[in-house]
């Protein structure tokens, strides 16, 4: 009976340790996923800002071209 109790305690200890290790690994994985998602969002924001600048630049060029062509049509 005594050895059975020791064996059960040892098995429970091993299972608990394994469960704890797995949970720690899951937490590390989640932390990495959160970090990756933050980087993706940051990159998305930067790309969006860059595209807005490019759009504004293109818009400015089109306006300048329109105004110069309308001036040429007047003369």
VEXDREN-2710 file (C-alpha; in Angstrom, 1 decimal):
% VEXDREN-2710
k/r/px/py/pz
1/UNK/0.0/0.0/0.0
2/UNK/2.9/2.4/0.9
3/UNK/4.6/1.9/-2.5
4/UNK/1.3/2.4/-4.3
5/UNK/0.9/5.8/-2.6
6/UNK/4.5/6.8/-3.5
7/UNK/4.0/5.7/-7.1
8/UNK/0.7/7.7/-7.4
9/UNK/2.4/10.8/-5.9
10/UNK/5.3/10.4/-8.3
11/UNK/3.0/10.0/-11.3
12/UNK/0.9/13.0/-10.3
13/UNK/4.1/15.0/-9.8
14/UNK/5.3/14.1/-13.3
15/UNK/1.9/14.9/-14.9
16/UNK/1.7/18.2/-13.1
17/UNK/5.2/19.2/-14.1
18/UNK/4.5/18.2/-17.8
19/UNK/1.2/20.2/-17.7
20/UNK/3.0/23.3/-16.2
21/UNK/5.8/23.1/-18.8
22/UNK/3.2/22.9/-21.7
23/UNK/1.3/25.9/-20.3
24/UNK/4.6/27.9/-20.1
25/UNK/5.4/27.0/-23.7
26/UNK/1.8/28.0/-24.7
27/UNK/2.3/31.4/-22.9
28/UNK/5.6/32.0/-24.7
29/UNK/4.0/31.1/-28.0
30/UNK/1.1/33.5/-27.4
31/UNK/3.6/36.3/-26.4
32/UNK/5.4/35.8/-29.7
33/UNK/2.1/35.8/-31.6
34/UNK/1.1/39.1/-29.9
35/UNK/4.5/40.6/-30.7
36/UNK/4.2/39.5/-34.3
37/UNK/0.7/40.9/-34.7
38/UNK/2.0/44.3/-33.2
39/UNK/4.7/44.3/-35.8
40/UNK/2.2/43.5/-38.6
41/UNK/0.0/46.4/-37.5
42/UNK/2.9/48.8/-37.2
43/UNK/4.0/47.8/-40.7
44/UNK/0.4/48.2/-42.0
45/UNK/0.3/51.7/-40.5
46/UNK/3.6/52.7/-42.1
47/UNK/2.6/51.3/-45.5
48/UNK/-0.7/53.2/-45.3
49/UNK/1.0/56.4/-44.5
50/UNK/3.5/55.9/-47.3
51/UNK/0.6/55.2/-49.8
52/UNK/-1.2/58.4/-48.6
53/UNK/2.0/60.4/-49.3
54/UNK/2.4/58.8/-52.7
55/UNK/-1.3/59.5/-53.5
56/UNK/-0.9/63.1/-52.4
57/UNK/2.2/63.5/-54.5
58/UNK/0.5/62.0/-57.6
59/UNK/-2.5/64.2/-57.0
60/UNK/-0.3/67.3/-56.8
61/UNK/1.5/66.3/-60.1
62/UNK/-1.9/65.9/-61.8
63/UNK/-3.1/69.3/-60.6
64/UNK/0.1/70.9/-61.8
65/UNK/-0.2/69.2/-65.2
66/UNK/-3.9/70.3/-65.5
67/UNK/-3.1/73.9/-64.6
68/UNK/-0.1/74.0/-67.0
69/UNK/-2.1/72.5/-69.8
70/UNK/-5.0/74.9/-69.3
71/UNK/-2.6/77.8/-69.3
72/UNK/-1.2/76.5/-72.7
73/UNK/-4.8/76.3/-74.1
74/UNK/-5.4/80.0/-73.1
75/UNK/-2.4/81.2/-75.2
END
